[in-house]
């Protein structure tokens, strides 16, 4: 297990070299350092993972203390790593998918200004995420948490010469920072009540210290959930995710598939004993929020024209499914969907990057068309990735994880969540079909050129294979780490009588969504939709969905404008001016006193005599008393 620290040290070392050398490195050397460090990290992770699985029965949790980080009295958190089944799963996703994204990026970013700077940020991003999931205490986890936040800012705003990109980066950093503050509150409360930030000790001691539905624990759980909402782009802290598409496409793939947005899911799964003791928080603040988010994201995706923004809203929707699974206690299913989603979402984003390069950086799907024959590998990547996103039965990896989530909502008798999840599957099929149809079929509206290069082909082929049923063969080693869900327990007991019914309903919704999309966009050629958009109601609904259901406008009204108004009031710094009264009084006293400085000897003698007379009278009055 001595190789475990190298998994994050290697990309961190790559970052340091690239950050220091920057433009003095050629593209080939920068690629060798950036991609090579990630490749070595993935290789170390593979060796560590295989060794762990082989020896899991003897040693289910591995602790590697590196050094004492801080010591203040009895508070002495280690800079240490912990590896268990959940850590192995996250390690494989982050390094494996992350390496493929890095490899693709070496092709995609070729010729870009700041090539070495880009890979330095990417390496730091992965190193921060690895530190987050391997940390043995919450303070070190928080360091990785903040690391991915600053890296997202740097990468989303990579093309900083465009002011809009800088604003998108600042928006992502600010919104996620709100969640980070709540998470910090949660950590303070945990330390105050439990006396430690060590994750293993917290998991062990929380059931011993707190009663179920303890008010203090509920507040702590809510703080943790709000922190998770910020990083995982769940309502109400979701508005940054679509604008994050301002960064290069490999950045979008890394954020959406292997790193940042999965951090919230990991946090809740890792601290599951807290949420087991607060079932109301788990169901309402995690499950219900996830269900609302997946529906909101589905409606927004239906109205988007930018291929990357469609995929961004689909990510928000799929993370919503993960939150939904966590909310009904399907811990292992949520992490399994996290893994499968990493495969097909990385595939879709990298394929979208290939599409964008092929059509000369055009991102509007209605200005594409006819690309199926021009870039066949990318087309089949979209077909398989889109099929996994929509959960086409049996042949795609998404079916095995997404339908398991829908079954878990049914098994726990949360029928309102079940129907919301099913309707979300219906919406997903529509916008997935719409995206693929207008991008790859019909007339060619923008001339496209063919693509070539192993560094572009290998990641797509590997991810395409993993996005089929082959990816479902990878079973995360989560037994003993996360509790079994109600659906799994029913299956083991032979009482899962409603499972096939739930699956057929979910598959029916998916198939009906494809049929509706085919009818609207192929058979009817969009005529019904055009008439609907021209109506008052249709135009308003389209505008509403296109603009993210108005959340940005609402936040602008409630938070941004009042903040700017207060800023204008304080522009002249009235607090500082209030303190200026004291020097003003001093200046006034000085001016009054200076009037006595006339230079007249007679005046000085008179004032001296009057003063002496006053003093004499005061002394006589004192003696008389």
N, C-alpha and C positions, 0 to 999 in steps of 0.2 A: 504493500500500500504506500510505499515511499514515493511512488510516482504521482500520487494524488495532488500534492502541492504544485507539481509542474503543469497541471492542466490549466491553472490560471496564471502561473508565473511566466510561462512561455509567451502567451499573447501580451502580457504586461511588459515583458522584455521587448517584444516586437514594437509595442507602442513607444517605449522609451527611445529605442534606436531611431524609429521613423520620425518621432517628434523632434529629436535633436538634429538629425541630419537633413530632414525635409527636402528642399529642392536640390540639394547637392547629390541626391541619389537618382540614378536613372530609373526608368519605369520597370525595367527587368529586375533590378536589384530591389526596388521597393516591393515588387510583386513577390520576389523570393522571400523577403523578410515577413511581409504581411500575411501572405497565403501560407508560407512555410511554417511560420509559428503556429498558425491555426491548425495546419495539418499535423504537426507534432503533438499539439494539444489533444486533437481528436484521437491520435494513436495512443497516447498515454491514457486517455479516458477509456478507450476500448480495452486496453490491457487491465486497467483497474476494474472495469465493469465485469469482464470475464472472470477475473480472480474473485471478485465479490460474489458473483452468482455461484461459482463452484464451491466457495467456502461459506455461503450464507447461513447454512444450518449451524455451523460451529461459531460463527461470529456475525450476527445479524446487524450489529452497529459497530462501526469503526471510528474511534476518536483519535485525531492526530493533533495534539497541542504543539504549536510552533514556538510561541513565546508569550509572556504576560504583556498585554498591550498597555493597560492603564492600571494603576494601583492607587486608590484613594481610600484609606482606612480598610474596611472589609470589602470594599468594592474593587475587584481585581479581575475584569474580564480578560480572557485569553484571546490571542489571535490564533484561533484553532479551527480545525476542520472536522466535520462529522460526515460520515457516509453511511447511508442505509438504502433501502430499496427505492424510496422516493428520490433521494439524492442521485442514485445511479441513473434513474429514469431521466431526470432533468439534465444530468451531466451528458448523457448520450444525445439528447435533443439539442442542447446548446452547442456542443462541440461538433457533432456530426452534421446537423443542418447548417450550423454556422460556417463550417469549413466549405461546404458546397456553395454557400452564398458568397463567401470570400473568393472562391475560385471563379464563379460567374462574374463577380465584380471586376476581376482582373481583365476580363474581356470587355465588359460593359463600359468601364471608366477609361479605357485606353485613349490617350491623347488629351485627357481632361487636365486643366490647370489645377494644381494642388493634388496630384495623384498620390504622393507619399503622405500628405496630410490626411487624405481620405482614409487610407488604410491604417494610419495611426489611431484615428478615432474609432474605426471599426474594431481594431484589436482591443482597445481600452473598453469598448462597449461589451465585448464578450468576456473579458477579464472581470469586469464589474458584475456581470450577471452570474458568472461562476462563483464569485465570492459570495454573492447573495444566497445561492442555493446550497453552498457547502459550509457556510458559517455555522459554528457550534453555539453561537450566542446572538441575541437579537441586536446588540450594538454593532457587531461586525456585519450582520445582515443589513442593518440600516446604512452602513458605509457603502455596501454594494448597491443598495436601493438608491442612494443619492448619486452613486457613480453612473448608473444607467440613465438617471435623469439628466445629468449634465451632458452625457454623451448624446442623448437624443436631441438636446438643444444644439450641440455642435454639428450633428449630422443632418438634422432637418434644415438647418440654416447653412448648409455647406456652400450653396450658391448665394453667398451673402451679398453679392453686388446687386442682386434684385431685392429691393426693400420688402416686397411681399413675403419673400422667403424668410427674411429676418423676423418679420412679424409672426409668421407661422411658428418659427422656432421659439420665440418668446411666449407665444400663447401656450404651446405644449409645456414649456418649462413652468409657466405660472400656474396653469390648471393642475398639473400633476403635483406641483408644490403645495397646493391646498391640501391634497390628500396626504402628502408627506407630513404636514404639521399635525394632522389628526393621528397619523401613525405614531408620531413622537409622543403625543399625549397618551396613547395606548401603552407605549413602552414604559413611560413614567409610572402609570397606574399599576402595571404588572410588577415593576420593580418595588413599588411602595408596598404592594400587598403580598407578593411572593418572596421578595428579598433577593432575587437573582434575575439575571437576563439569560442565563444558560438555557438553551431550548430544551434539552433533555430533562433538566430539573423542573422546568415549568410544566412540561407535559406530565411529569410524574406527580408533582405537588399540587397542581391546580385542583384535581378531584378531591384531594385531602383537605384543602383549605376552604374551598368555596362550596356552598350548597347550591343545588340546582335553582336557576333563575335568581341568583344573588344579584342585588341591584348593582353593586360595585363591579361584578363580573359582566353584567349586561352592558354597562357603560364602557367598560374596557373592550368588549367585543364589538360594539358599535364603532369605537374609534379605529379599531383594526380594520373593520369592513370599509370605512370611509377611506382609509389609506389604500386599501386594495382597489377600491373603485377608481381612484385617481390613476394608478398605474395601468389598470386593465380596462380603462375607458368605458366604465359603466355609468349609466345615468345616476346622478346628475353631473358627474365629472368626466363626461365623454366627448365634449365638444372639440377637443384638441386633435382627435385622431384623424379625421378626414383632412384637416389642414396639414397634417404631418406628411402628406404626399408631396410637399414641396421639395423634399430631399431627393437624392438619386434613388432610383428604383431598388437597387440592392439594399439600401438603408430601410426602405419600406418592408422588404422581405425579412430583414433581420429583426426589426421592431415587431412585426406582426406574427412571425412564425416561431422564432427561436428565443427571443429575449423579452423585452420590456413588458408587453401586454400580458404575458403569462405570469408575471411576478405576483400579481394579486391572487391569482388562483393558487399558486404555490404557497403563499403566506397563509391563506385560510386552511388549506389542506395540512400544512405543517403544524398549525396550532389548533387542530381539530378538537382536542379535549375541551378547549374554552367554549367552542360553539356547540358541542354536544350538551354542555351544561346550560346553554342559553338557547333552547330550541326555537323560541319566538324570534329572536334576533336572526337565527340561521334561516328560518323559513321566510320571514318578511323582508329582512335587510339584505339577504343574499339570494334566496330562491326567487322571490317575487320581483326584486330589482332586475335580476338576470332575465326573467321572462319579459318584463316590460322593455328592457334594452333590446332584446332580440327582435321584438316586433317593431319598435321604433326604427332600428337599423334596417330592417327589411323594407319598410315603407320608403325610407330615404334612398335606399339603393335603387328602387324602382324608377326614380326620377333622375338619377345621375347620368351624365353623358361622358364624363372622364373615366376611362377604364380603371385607373388606379383608385379613384374615389369609390367606385362600385366595390372594388375588392376591400377597400378600407371599411366600408359599412358592413361588408360580409364578415370581416374579422370581428367587428363589434358584436355582430349577431352570434357568431360562434363562441366568443368569450361569454356571451350571455347564456348560451347553452351550458357552458362549464359552470357558471355561477348557479344556474338552475339545478344542475346535478349536485353541487355542493349543498344547496339549500334543502334538498330532500334526503341528504345523508348518503348520497352515492359518491363517496370520496374516491374510490378507485376508478369508477367510471369517468369522473371528471378529469382525472389525470390521464387516463387512457385517451380521452378525446383531445386533451392538450397535446399529446404525442402525435396522434393521427392528423390533427389540424396543422401541426408544424410541417408535416410532409406535404399535404396538398396545398396549403396556403403559400409555402415557400415556392412550390412549383408554379402556382398561378402568378405570383408576383414576378418571379424571374422570367416566366413566359411573357408577361405583359411588358417587361423591360425589353425583351427581344422584339416584340411587336412595335414598341415605340421607336426603337432604333431602325427597324425595317422601314417604317413609314416616315422617317426623317423627323422624329420627335413630335409627331402628332399623337394626341391622347384622346381625342374625341372619337368615340366608337362610330358615330354617324358619318365620320369623314374617312372611314376605313373601308372595309368590305373586300371580298374576293381574295383573302389572304390564305385560304386553305391550301391552295396548290403552290403558292409562292414560298411559304415557310411551313412545310408539312410537320416537322418535328414540333414546332411551336403550336400548331393546330391540335395535334394529338395530345400535347401537354395540357392544353386548355380543355379538351374533351374529357380527359381522365381526371384532371384537377377539378373541373366544374362538376363532373359526375360525382366525385367524392364530396364536394361542397353540398351538393343537393342530396347526397346519400342514396345513389342508385343502388338497388339491392344486390348483394352477393359479390359483385365484381369490383366494387370500390371500397377503400378503407373507411370512408366516412360513414358508410352504412352500419358498420359494426360498432362504432362508438356513439354516433348520434342517435340511432334507434335504441341503443341501450339506455341513453338518458331519458328518452321519451317513455320507455318501459318503466323506468324507475319512478317517474312521476305517477304513472298508473298504479304501480305496485304499492306506493305509499298513500294511495287514495287522494292525492291532490289533483282532483279532476280539473280545477280551473287552470292549474299550471300545465296539465296534460294538453288541454285544448289550445292553450297559448303556444305551446311547443309545436303542436301539429300545424297550427296556422302559420307559424314561423317557417316550417318546412315547405308549406305551400308557397309562401312569398319567395323563399330561396330559389325554388325551381323556376319561378317566373323570371327573376332578374338574372339568374345564371344563363338561362336559354337566351334571353334578350342580349346579354353581353356577347355570347359566343356567336349568335346569328349575325348581328350587325358587324362584328369584327371580321369574320371569316367567310361569310357567304354574301351573295348578291353581287352587285357591280363594284368594280374596283374604283374607289373615289380618289385615293391618293396612291401614286405610284410607289410600289414597294420593291425593295431589292432583296435578293436571297442572302442568307446568313451562313457563316461558316466559322469553324474554330472549335477545337476540342474543349477549351475552357468554357465554352458556351454549351456544348452538346452534353458533356459528361454530367454536369449537375442536373440538367433537365431529364436525362435518361434515368439516372439513379432515383430522383424524386418521383418520376412518373411510375417507376416500378413500385416504389414504396407507397404510392397513392392508390394502388390496386389492392386486392385482397391479400397480397403478399405482406403489406405493411401490418395487417391485422394479426399475422402470425407472431409478431413481436409482442410478447406479454411482459408488461412491466412487473418487476419483482416487488409487489406492494403488499403481499400477505404478511401480516404481523406488524406492518407499519401503519396502514390505514384500516379502519374497521370495514367489515363486509356490509354491503347495502341490503336494504329490505328485499329488493328484487332478486339478488343473488341468494339470499337466505331462503326465499320462497322456492327458487329453482332447486336448491339443494334438498329441500324438504319434499319436493314433488308437488308443491301447491301452486305453481305458477300457471294457473289456468287461464289467466287473462293475457298472457304474454303475446300469444299469436294474434289475438284481437287487437292489442295495442300496436303491434308491428304492422298488421294489415291496414289499420287506420292511418298510420304514419306513411306507409308506402302509397296508399291511395291518395293522400294529400299531395305527396311528391309527384305522382303520376298526373293528377288533375292539374297541378301547377304547370307541368310541361305542356299538357293539352291546351290550357288557357293561353299560355305564351305562344304556342304554335298557331292557334286560331287568330290571336290578335296581331302577331307580327308577320306571319307567313300567309295564312289563308286570307285574312282580311286586309293584309298589307298596311296595317296601322290606321285604316280609315276611321274606325270607331273611336280609337284613341284620339285622333286628330280632332274629330267633332267634339269629343268630351273636353279636350283641352281648350277648345274655343268657347265653351260655355262658361258662364260666370263661376259656377261651383267647381268645374273641372280645372279652370285656370288657377283659381285660388288654391285648390288641393295640390296641383302640380308645383306651384310656387312654394307652398308650405313644405312639401316633401323635399324639393330641390334644395331648399335652404335649411335642411336639418330640423324640420318642425319648429323652427323659430327659436331654438335655444340660444343661439348667438345673439339674436335681437333682444331676447329677454334678459340675458346676462349683461348686455350692453346698457339696457335701461335700468336694471336693478343695481349693478355693481360699477360698471365702467363710467357712466355719466356722472353718478354721484361722486365717485372718486375724483374725476376731473374737475367737477364743480368745487369740491373741497380744496383741490390743488390750486385752483385759481384764487380762492379766498386766501389761501396761505402763501400765495406767490410773493406777497410783500412782507411775509413773516410777521404777523401781528404780535405773536408771543415775544419775539425778540424786541419789537418796538415798544412793548409794554415795559420791558426792563430798561428802556432808554429814558424812562421818567427819572430815574435816580441820577444819571449824569446831567440831565436837564436841570434838576433842582440844584445840583452842585454848581453848575454854570451860572444859574440865576443868583445863588448866594455869592458867588465870586464877583458878579457885576455889582450887586448891592454894596459889598464890602469895598470894592474898588472906588466907589463914589466918595468914600471917606479919604481917599488918598489925593487931597487937593494940592499939597505943597505949601499951604499957608501956615506959617509958624504960629500966628495968633489963633487960628482955628484949632490947631493941635493942642495949644495951651488951654483953651476953653474946654475942649472935650476931655483933656486930662483932669482938669479941675472938677468938672461935673462927675467924672467917674470916681474920683477920690471922695467927693461928697456923698455919692450913693453908697460907696463901700463903708464910709464912716457911719452913716445912718443905719445900715444893716448890722454893723458891729454893735452899735449902741442898743438896738432892738434885741439883739441876742443876749447882751449882758443884762438888760432889764428883765428878761424872762427867767 
